[in-house]
């Protein structure tokens, strides 16, 4: 599924990266449980 909206995709990707970084900083064991 390719969406013709690269701006929204980049915003979502950046927000997801920030979320993952925040989770990894606050809850390192949370990522370990997932992987």
C-alpha positions, -999 to 999 in steps of 0.1 A, spaced: 0 0 0 17 32 -12 2 65 -1 7 95 -23 14 117 7 51 117 15 48 146 39 24 127 62 45 96 59 76 115 70 58 131 99 45 97 110 80 81 107 96 109 126 70 108 153 74 70 155 111 73 158 108 98 186 83 76 204 106 46 201 136 67 213 116 79 243 104 44 251 140 31 248 152 58 272 124 54 297 116 17 294 146 -3 281 130 -36 292 98 -28 272 117 -32 240 134 -63 252 100 -79 258 89 -71 223 121 -85 207 
